[in-house]
Amino acid sequence: MKKKRKGWVKLIVVLLVLAVLGGGGYWIYQRNFAKEEGSAYVQSVAEIAGLGPVGMKAQYNGIVEAKDVIEINPSANMTVKECFVTTGSKVSEGDPLFRYDVDDLTLSHAQLLIDITGIENGLRTNREQLESLNKRLEKAKEKDKYGIELEIQTVELDIKKAEFDLKDKQQKAEEMQALIDASEVCSPVTGTVRSVRDDTQSDPFGYGGGSNAYISIIAGTDFCVKGTVNEQTIYTLYPGMPVLVRSRVDDTVYRGTIYRIDTDSTASDQPIYYDGGGDRASKYAFYVEPESIEGLMIGQHVLIDLNTADDASAALQLPSAFLMQEDGAFYVWAADATGHIEKRKIEVGAYDEAAEMYEILSGLSPKDRIAFPDDTVRAGMLATETQFADPNDAGLNGDMPGEWDESGNGGMVFDGAMIDDGTVFDGAMIDDGMVFDGAMIDDDAYGVDSADFGG
């Protein structure tokens, strides 16, 4: 009896173990294999937040420029006879910059005055003649009136032509006199001459990238720092955003604020590469006003650092467009540990209305990857860092160099960011000079050896 009871106990224990194993296996299957078809493009939270790839800060190349530059050009129909300033000259408002060659203009003006005098004399004679004809017409017999009337009409027509000609020449004379009086062009501001165009050089119109202005003047002593950002990350910048400006030659750091982002014109076009293919990414200029300009020089190259925090405790912020809100709670589409999309609840803090950014209190870290919440994203989809709908089309089927990793990305992986055959990092090709999002990455600065990339 006891043996039979022990047998039942063993059977129950075995069944319980099998049930647990079966349930665990089903859970593992549901978590790792029973996934939604398709893939969703994800981006690093660090990059979206403007911190750059994990372990790097988002930095951009910058150059110190004058905040206000006044450009002065001579009139198209005038020739410069003498220039009084050179590059670097200090000028005050009203100081002469250059003088036009008005010798020929003076002769033409003198001739116009002679012509005007002749027309005025002719008009006087015609008016006297008209007055005489009118008197004759009053005393003339009926048979002679017709001939006198014809003479009167002819003289009146001559007078109208002379009056029109006189008005035209007087206007031209006034314009010439104004040009002669303004033969010296003076500085409209106080500042420093930045450049003077040398029309004897082979590039007089600035096709080589310089200013096309004849004279450019830096108004006052205000400097700014000009940086460039590509179209993929421009949304991370906003006017009023605090930044750090770092010197390339020493440890000097200047705090500053972005005061303008120029989206009306592109600074340059650079190629971007996806899985061997290529496209072009536009770059736009943005401008930083430093709190201090002490030690800065016009033309000095600097680094613009978007991460102004001095420690790792700074609040993480994300654009509101990446967040979903349901019943008062906030969610994001995030890549889980298996490389698939999950709907993750997060806790948010303060909202920056001007920047449209939420402070992230919990639920996400800079190392996480999230997808933009459009209608095509669903839980269980494969998370991929290449913008292709089908993983096979994205080169994730093992055809491209490198092996499939646990995050669901194919190809080579460096510090959490995929590098394609073209060795592309955030839309900019990394070669020996290595560039991250428009900012040159120095091998020594980030502990990266270009040899690791075949350089």
PyMOL commands that set and color helices and strands:
alter all, ss='L'
color gray80, all
select helices_A, chain A and resi 2-32+45-48+103-139+142-181+234-236+320-322+443-446+450-453
alter helices_A, ss='H'
color red, helices_A
select strands_A, chain A and resi 39-44+59-66+69-72+80-83+90-91+96-100+184-186+191-196+215-219+223-230+242-247+253-274+277-290+301-305+316-319+324-326+329-335+341-352+357-362+369-371+382-384+412-414+417-419+424-425+428-429+435-436+439-440
alter strands_A, ss='S'
color yellow, strands_A
deselect
rebuild
show_as cartoon
